[in-house]
């Protein structure tokens, strides 16, 4: 297709682009570098994300990269949400009526969803495919990479389409309201570490008692302990707090996404499971120790392996001692949070 630098402002550039990635927080954060590459090459195009209902907030946050949001009603065979079958015809008809120039399938390997993306009705469709599976357009579909970090896989697609990368780093724009809400949720005095014991599925959760042991050690090192999580993870944070000898501030369910990011941005350290909050910490620059179950850690690990330590023991869990060794290394190494990117706005909007 060619990038803007190659084609100037010629008529071949798409003016309306729809991106399909109907996934959770960490998955969308991993897509930020690819969205940044897309916007940089197509600054005058309208870029729309098709995502899960929660992603409306993501699009509002990243208005400098994405212009619009269309709520995905689900699709048979996709596990991310139960399909609202009665809403699918109107959803597809609405997209087709918009007349997109380009639909990009960034959801994954292409199984189940490549035929769906063709139904968006764009003039051209691009994305990933698995060899042997349906490939709508050999010139615009890239074989799904079977290795490498998620962010780089997605950048491989945008580069293949002619949109050069503009860096691999994640970003999460913080607003003054986020910082103010974080201040209201907890006193800003003193250094603290965040501990996040939750994960979307139970088999990815390190035992609560082990999180408590790590938290108590951090407290003995002079750090306040802040427990983070969703409202549905309050039982987990309560279990960690109950097993601790030291006091802890429990913010589970108390802060929305932006204020949670602001709390993380001021922390000395995050200890968490392999879940979306690990990518949020990478986006705001907070050092982290991430405990992985072995579910493809190389794919989901943050790109900076010095600042973010992913611990994985196939067939078992990393020990408390291993986790503490890495927390100590990060704290003794003097790593601090890098400043989060300010809110940006797209030119002309």
C-alpha positions, 0 to 999 in steps of 0.5 A, a space after each residue: 500500500 505504501 506509507 505517506 512518506 512514499 505516496 505523499 497525499 495521493 488518492 491511493 491512501 485510505 481515508 477511512 480505516 476500521 481496525 478490529 481488535 475486540 480484546 481486553 486491556 492488555 491486548 489493546 495496550 500491546 496494539 498502541 505502537 501499531 495504532 501509532 504507526 497507522 496514525 502517523 502514516 495516515 494523519 488525515 484518515 478517520 481511524 475507527 476501532 471495533 472492540 468490546 464495550 469497555 474499549 469505548 474508554 480506551 478510544 476516548 483515552 487515545 483520541 490522538 490515535 483513534 477517531 471513533 469506536 464501534 461496539 462489537 456484539 460478539 461472534 460465534 466461536 470467539 470467547 471474549 464475549 457471548 455473541 448477541 446474535 440478534 445484534 450482528 446483522 445491524 452491526 454489519 449493515 452499519 459498518 458496510 454503510 460507512 464505506 470504509 476504504 480499509 479494514 485491518 484484522 488485528 485481532 489475532 491469527 485470523 481463525 474465525 475472524 477473517 471472514 467476519 472482517 470481509 463482512 465489514 464491507 471495506 474496499 480492501 481488507 488486510 490482516 493476519 492469516 494462518 497458512 492453510 486457512 482462509 486468506 481474503 487477499 494474499 497481497 494484504 494478509 501476512 502469515 501469523 508470526 508464531 513467535 515474538 512479543 505481541 507488540 512486534 507481531 502487530 508492528 510487523 503487520 503495519 510495516 507489511 502494509 507500508 506504515 513504518 513503526 514509530 517506536 515500540 514503546 507503550 504509552 498511557 496518557 494521564 490526565 490531571 483528573 486521573 492524578 487528582 482521583 489517585 490523590 483522593 484514593 490514597 495519601 500521596 506521602 511516602 514511597 509505596 509498591 503496588 501488589 496486584 493479585 488478580 488475573 482474569 482466570 484463576 489458573 493465572 493467579 499466584 497464591 494470595 499467601 505468597 503475595 502477602 509474604 512479598 508484600 510484608 517484605 516490601 513493607 519491612 523495606 520501608 515501602 507502603 503496600 497498595 493492593 490493586 484490582 477490579 471490583 470483582 477481585 476484592 476477595 483476592 485483595 482482602 485475602 492478601 491483606 488478611 494474610 499480611 502482618 503489615 497494614 495495606 491500602 486496598 484499592 480494589 474496585 475503588 479506582 477507574 482505569 485512569 486513576 489506577 494508572 496514576 497510582 501505578 505511575 507513582 509507585 516504586 514497583 509493581 508485583 503482579 500476575 501476567 495480566 493487563 495491569 503488567 502492560 499498564 505498568 509498562 505504559 507508565 514506566 513503573 518497574 515490575 515483577 510479573 509472575 507468569 503461568 507459562 502461557 507464552 510469556 515471550 509473547 506477552 512480556 514487556 519489551 524492556 526486560 531490565 525494567 520488567 522481570 517476567 518470571 516463569 517456571 513451566 509446570 510450577 510457580 516461581 517461589 517467593 524467594 525468586 520474586 523477592 530477589 527480583 524486587 530487590 534488584 529493581 529497587 536497589 538498581 535505582 529504577 524510577 518511573 519514567 514520565 507518562 506521556 501527556 494527553 495528545 490530540 490529533 491535528 485538525 480534530 
